[in-house]
Amino acid sequence: MNQKRSQRLDGKAVLITGAGSGIGKASALLFASEGALVACADVISEAAEETAATIRSDGGKAISVQGDVRSADDAQRMVSSTVSAFHKLDVLFNNAGTGIRGSVHELNEEQWDTVIGINLKGVFQCSKAAIPVFLEQESGNIINTASTFGILASPRYPAYCASKGGVIMLTKQMALDYGPQIRVNCICPGATDTPRLRRNMSLRPDPSLHEQELLKLNRAAGRLARPEEIANAALFLASDESSFVTGSALVVDGGQTIDA
Ligand SMILES: NC(=O)c1ccc[n+]([C@@H]2O[C@H](COP(=O)([O-])OP(=O)(O)OC[C@H]3O[C@@H](n4cnc5c(N)ncnc54)[C@H](O)[C@@H]3O)[C@@H](O)[C@H]2O)c1
């Protein structure tokens, strides 16, 4: 049989923040390979464009948009650029994120504001910009990237843990307010081998010891996740296969939270 495989996101218009690297980039490439029209947004314009150009050179449809998720104007521009390019918006993937280590007495206010601003306020800003489009269309889908560190505390990571715990609860809250038209879910990845994780590792006094600790963290799998493995979970949430899934925090962590 030579039947064409049906694509899981055929013709869906998707806006992904943090699409220039790591989980966001892997998701953009995977979504495009499943037929999505992808708006690749990132605070670094070259990174966003590189992902979009890769999609286009593989025969897919993509645009890039520069923007900082903390800014209401930028969030609005990301949404309106997506709608101008693709005439609709089906899925918003709030994935951009960052983390700064340091206990409460060590973090300064600016560092706290940076992490909470990107990880939590960013979800608010981009969702706020997208929701009127979704309400007008009477359908929409929001996926947020939380973390296992929104469920478990991690040493010297207060702003990150607080932001990701906030993302899980904001996910559930929005699912309540906007169902049935808009589904809202989040993913809680465990340690994933992305440029951010490698950057953080290189800042440690003994990076190889830290890597061993991370491998132990994803305890049942005993390895880091590949960004594509997190993207696969996002693909499920973006597709109609998850049509009855809303308000959920999908844990993809190689067993990190088994005995939490
Ligand atoms: N890597 C992991 O182990 C891991 C585990 C759990 C959760 N996460 C979460 O996954 C998401 C992606 O992380 P990653 O590891 O792929 O990181 P990454 O640094 O590789 O990619 C993040 C992207 O977000 C962009 N970005 C940063 N600040 C931004 C802003 N203000 N506005 C728009 N874009 C911005 C960056 O430029 C970058 O391209 C984050 O929300 C992170 O917290 C990662």
The ligand as a Gaussian input file, in Angstrom:
#p B3LYP/6-31G(d) Opt

LIG

0 1
 N       16.203000      21.660000      29.706000
 C       15.622000      21.163000      30.793000
 O       16.176000      20.318000      31.519000
 C       14.237000      21.635000      31.179000
 C       13.546000      20.905000      32.172000
 C       12.275000      21.327000      32.542000
 C       11.697000      22.445000      31.947000
 N       12.402000      23.125000      30.981000
 C       11.738000      24.281000      30.394000
 O       11.693000      24.110000      28.997000
 C       11.626000      25.388000      28.352000
 C       12.685000      25.456000      27.282000
 O       13.961000      25.305000      27.888000
 P       15.255000      24.799000      27.098000
 O       16.006000      23.932000      28.040000
 O       14.860000      24.313000      25.747000
 O       16.061000      26.202000      27.033000
 P       16.920000      26.906000      25.872000
 O       17.671000      28.002000      26.557000
 O       17.686000      25.891000      25.103000
 O       15.788000      27.568000      24.963000
 C       14.981000      28.593000      25.471000
 C       14.713000      29.623000      24.387000
 O       13.885000      30.645000      24.975000
 C       14.345000      31.896000      24.498000
 N       13.975000      32.948000      25.445000
 C       14.550000      33.219000      26.642000
 N       13.994000      34.298000      27.186000
 C       13.030000      34.726000      26.338000
 C       12.109000      35.796000      26.344000
 N       12.090000      36.688000      27.340000
 N       11.244000      35.927000      25.320000
 C       11.276000      35.034000      24.283000
 N       12.146000      34.029000      24.206000
 C       13.014000      33.856000      25.226000
 C       15.857000      31.724000      24.408000
 O       16.450000      32.713000      23.562000
 C       15.982000      30.311000      23.884000
 O       16.025000      30.296000      22.470000
 C       11.816000      26.416000      29.469000
 O       10.544000      26.904000      29.863000
 C       12.456000      25.593000      30.582000
 O       12.226000      26.151000      31.850000
 C       13.639000      22.744000      30.593000

